[in-house]
Amino acid sequence: MPSLCRDCLKRFEKERRCPQCGSPRKVEHAELWSLSIAHMDCDAFYASVEKRDNPDLADKPVIIGGGKRGVVSTACYVARIRGVRSAMPMFQALKLCPDAVVIKPRMSAYVEASRAIRAMMEELTPAVEPLSLDEAFLDLTGTEKLHGAPPALMLARLVRRMKDELGLTGSIGLSHNKFLAKVASDLDKPRGFSVIGEAETAAFLHDKPVRLIWGIGPAAQVALEKAGIRTFSDLLRWDQAALTARFGSMGTRLWHLARGQDRRRVSAHEPMKSISNETTFFEDTSDPDILDGHLWRMAEKVADRAKAKRLAGRVVTLKLKRADHSALTRRVALRDATQMADRIYRTARGLFDQVGDQGPYRLLGCGVSDLCPEAEADKSGDLLDPDAGRRSEAERATDAIRRKFGPDAILKGRALR
């Protein structure tokens, strides 16, 4: 059986431990040297960056997120063992893990680490398709001649470099298409390396739950369960026409995925469509000060992400969800694109005022879309707001101070609401 030591990168056959360094950390698979589609997912990325930058947190449970009214962005594995999960309300997370260290997200630090990892991936292949700051697909087809080593070895070298040079870890999924590569990367986290070969695809998927499919959320699961579909074997009993008639385009996709088929290519130039942020409240609220404070903080986060990616948006969107889960969405197109928190906030606040008093609300969000390069942003100014230019200059100066002295060096009063 082809085997690879994940510590010293020795290739060998039929050994329980690496014959070169004695490590038990190996990956073995009959198709190990022939597969080339991979998914790399960093392990608890935000929390790992915080622990790397503050060694005192190494053995402590760490939660990245907002205050008691916020939700968990991510949690380290120490906290996850206690039951903390992403998107969990913060009050619930702190009940499960009262000794957790709660840290506000530092997007600039995460973006910097993400760029370093992305550079390492692009040394392996130009076909890198990021899904977020901490995960990406890679297509290493045809790279063996270039590197003098098969894709599996180069991927093991990638995560070793991430650990040695950046102090961060990741998990690898290797397969023959994107769907299965992403599934594989979740099989053995953290610091995993899992392989799903072509020959074993049908047997691997047979009894797996359909929630394994990326994008199948709670609502889709309910719809599938009503149709008697819980596992991939249930899906296989449906023909394509019936699935499409019942579920539309999702049904066609499910028919192919049930057979392990995914013809999507790894696209290095998949454009980002939007940048957004939202929060779910601990208690439904109509309090204008609380809502205004959250709206400003979200506008800042959206602006920070846009600036980090050197992008701007021409459309600002406001999202609200009422106590009965009914949703309100409002959007407006700007005269020219923006990446400024002040303009995003003022536009979203205007949309909120148009909605009127329809609360209480359980969720609030805002974002920008119709993205473009930052060079096209904030050019024309606002004739109806002569102070807009001065506020933009102040925001740029604030950004520079925060980069030098930290994200809390300067705070607006409304951010404290």
N, C-alpha and C positions, 0 to 999 in steps of 0.2 A: 504494500500500500504506500503510495507516495506520501511523504511526510516532510514537514518543515518546522524547524525549531524557531519559535517566535522571539527567542532571546538572542541567539547568536547567528540566526539565519542559515544554519546548516541544513542542507537537503539530505535526506536519508530514507531508508526503507525498513519497515517492520521492526522498529525498535520502540520499547516502551518509554525510554528517555532519550534525549539527544546524545548521540555517541561522542560528540565533541565537548559539550559543556555540562552534560548531565541534567539539563533542565527538563522538567516534565511538561513545560508549556509548549506543546506542539499542536499543529493542525495537520490532519491527515484526511485524504479523500482520494477516491479513484480518479476523479477528474480535476485534481488540484492544479495541474500544470496547464490545463486547456481552457479554463474559464477566465473571462476577462471583463465582465460587467460587475462593478462593485458599488457599494454604498458605505460611506464612512460617517459615523455618527459619534460626535464627542460625548464623553460621559459626564452628565450633570454639568454642562459647560459653564454656565454663569457661576455656580457654586465652586467649581473647580478653579476658575480664575481667581475668585476671592480667597480660597485657601492657599493658592500658590502665592498670592501677593501678601498674605498675612499668615505666616506659619503657625501662629498661636491658635488658628482655627482648625488645624489639621485633624484633630480627633473629635471635634465638636459637631453637633448637628447644625447645619446652616440652611436657612431658608432665604431665598431671594424673592422680594415682593414688597408690597406697600404696607401701610399700617393695618390696624385691626379691621378697618372697613374694606381693605383690599383683598386681593387673591394671590396665591402662590405662583410666581413665575416659574421657578424651579427649586429643587431641594437636593442637597447632597444625599449620598446613599445611606449615611447614618440616620438622617431624618426619614428617608423613604422606608427604612426598616420599621420605623415607628408608625407607618401608615400615611405619611405626608405625600401628597401627589400634586402635580402641576394643576393649576386652575381651581384648586380647593380654596374655599374661603379662609382667610387668614385666622379668624377666630377658631375655626375647626382645627386647623393645623396646629395652633398653639395649645389646644386642649390635648391633642395627641402627643405633642412634643413641647411641653412647657419650658424646657431648658434650651430651646433652639435660639441661635443667634440670628436675628432677622436683619437683613441688609438690603437697602434700597439698590435697585439696579444701577450699575455704572456702565452705561452703554459704550462710552468711549473706550474703556478697557476691553470690553468684549469684542468690539469692532477691530481693535488693534490685534488681538489674539487671532481673530478670525482671518484677518488679512495675511498674517504670518503662516497660518495653516494652508490657506488657499495658495500661497506662493509655493509651498512644498508640494502640493498636489499638482500644480501646473508644471513642475519639473518632471513629473512622471508622464503626463499626457495633456494635450491642449483641450481634450474633451472632458471638461469638468463642469457639472451642472449644479450650482448651489441651490439648496432648498431653503436654507436659512443661514444664520451666522455659524451654526455648529454642525451642519450636515450637508453632504453633497454626494451626487452620483459621479462615478468616474468610469470611462470606457478606455481600457488599456489594450484593446484589440490592435495587434500589429506592432506593439512596443517592445516585444522581446528582443528583436534584433538591435534596437536602439540601446537598450539597457544591458543586454547580455544576460538577462534573467527573466523568468516568467512573471506575469502580473501578480501572482500570489506572493512571491518573494518581495516584489517592490512595494506591495501594500503593507506587508509586515515591517519593511524598512521604514515606511512612512510613519506608522504609529510609534515605532521606536524613536524616530527623530523627534516626533511631537513630545514624547516624554523627556528625552534627553535635553532638547534645546529650548522647549517652551514650558516644561513642567506640567503638561496636560495629556490626558489619555483619551483614546477613542476606541470604538468597536467597529470591526469590519464585517460586512456581509458580501460574499462572493458568489455569483451565480451566472446564468446565461441570459437574464433579462433584468430590467429595472425593478419590476414588481417583486421578484424573488430575492434580489439582492437586498432590498429594503427589509423584507421579512427576515432574512438571515441575520442582518445586523442587530436585530432585537433579541436574538435567541440566547445570547450568552453575555449580556452586559453585566458589569462593566469590563472593559479590557478584553472583549471577546473577539473571536475570529471564527465565523461560521460559514459553512459552504453548503449550498443546495445544488446538486448536479442535475443535469438534464435527464439522466436515466432514472433518477429517483423522484422526479417532480410529482408524478401522479400519486405515488405511495405517500409522499410527505404531506401533500395537501388533503388527502382523502378525509381524515377525521378532524381536520382543523376547523375552528369556528370562523364564520365569515367576517367577524369583527377584526380578523387579522388583516383584512384589506384596508390599506391606507385610504382614508376618506369616508369609511363607513362609520358614521357617528351613531349616537343613541336613537335619533329619529329614523334613520335608515334601518337600523337593527330591528326596531319595532315593526316597520313595514315588511321587512323580510320574514320576521317571525310569524306575522299574520298569514304569510303565504306558505308557512311550514318550512322555511329555509333557515337553518341554524348553522349548518356545516357545509363544507365544499361538496361532500357527497350528496347533500340535499340539492345543491345547485346542479349537479350533473344529471339529475332526473328530469330537468327542464330542457326543452329544446330552445333554440335561440329565438325563434319567432314568438314563443309564449313569454319568455323573459322580457323581450323588447316591448311586447304589447302591454305587459303588466307594469314595467318600470322605466320604459322609455330608453334613452341612450345609456342609462346606468345598467339596464338589463343586458344590453349588447356587451358592455364592458365586463359584466359579471360572467357571462357565458364564456368569454375568452379566458378570464382570470381563473375560472374554475378548472380549466385545463392547463394552467400554468403558462398561458400565452400572453405575451406583452411585446408588441412591436414598436413601442416608443423608443426613439433614439435618445442617447445622452446628448443634450444640446447645450453647448457652452454659451450660447447667446440667447437663452430664454429670457425675455425681458421681464423685469419686475413690474407688476401692474399697479400696485398701490402700497402705501405705508400707513399703518393705522395703529391705534392703541385704544383699549377699552377696559373698563373695570366693572365688576359686579359688586354691589353694595351689601354689607352685612345686614342692614335693615333698609327697606324701601324708603325713599326720601323725596320730599318736594322742597327741602330747604334750599333757597336760592344761593346762600353763601357756600354751603357744602358742594352743591353742583357746580358753582362757578370755580371753586378751588380745584376740583377734580378736572374740569374742562381745561384750565390753564396748565395743570401738570401734564395732561395728555398731549396738549398742543406742544409743550416743550419736548416731550419724548419723541413725538412725530418729527419735529424739527431737527432734533439731535440725530435721529436715524437718517433723515434726508441729507443732512450735512455730511454725515459720516460716509454715505454712499455717493456723495457729490451729485445729488438729484434734487429736483424740485417738482411740485405738483400744480397743475392748472385747475384742478377741481377739489374743493373742500367738502367733506361729507360729515354729517352729524348723525349718530345712531343713538336711539333711545329704546329701552324696553320697559314696558309698564309692569305693574305687579302681576297682571294676569298673563304675562309673557307675550302680549301683543307688541309688535315692533313699529317704531316710527323711524323713517330714514329721510333725511333732507340733504340736498347737495346743491352747490352753486359753482358755476364756472367763473374764474377770475379773468381780469383783463390780461394779465400775464402771470406766469408761474411764480410760485414762492416756495421758499424753504425756511421762512422766518416764523418763529413761534408766535410773535406778536400778531402777525397778519393771520396766521392759521386760527389763533384763539379768537380774534375779533370777528372773523368771518363765521366761525362755528358758533360764537355767542350770538351773532345776529340771526343765525338759523334757529338757535334755541329760543330766542325771543319771539320768532315767528310762530313757533309751535304753540306757545301760550301755556297756560296752566292745565296740562293734561296728566300730571303725575298722580300719585307718587311713582317714582321710577326705581327699578331694580338694577338697571344697567345703563351706562353712559359710555359713548365712544366717539372718537373723531379720527379723521384721516385725510390724506391727500391721494389723488389718483391722476390719471393722464400725465404720467411722469415724463420729465425731460432732463437734459444735462443742466447742472447748476448755472452754467454760463448764460443760459437763457432766462434766468430768474430775476425778479424784482428790479426791472429796468425802468418802467414807465412812471413809478411813483403813483400817488393818489392825490388828484387835484382837490378832492373834497376833504382831505385830511392832511393839512400842511405839516403836521408834526410826525407823519409816518416815517420820513427820511431820518429824522433825528432819533426816533426809537430804533430804527434798523441799525444805525451806527452804534447806539448804546448796546444793542444785543450782540453785535459783532465783538465789541470790546468786552462784554461779559463772557462770551465764549472763550476769548483769549485768556482771561483771568482764570476761568475754571479749568482750562487745559493745564495751566501752570500750577494752580493751588488746590485743585480738587473741585468736585461738583457742588459742594456746599459753600464755596467761598463767597458767592453772592446769591441771595434768594429774593424774589419778589414777595411783597406782602401777601398777595392773593394766593401764593403757593402754600401759605401756612394755614389756609382756611380748612 
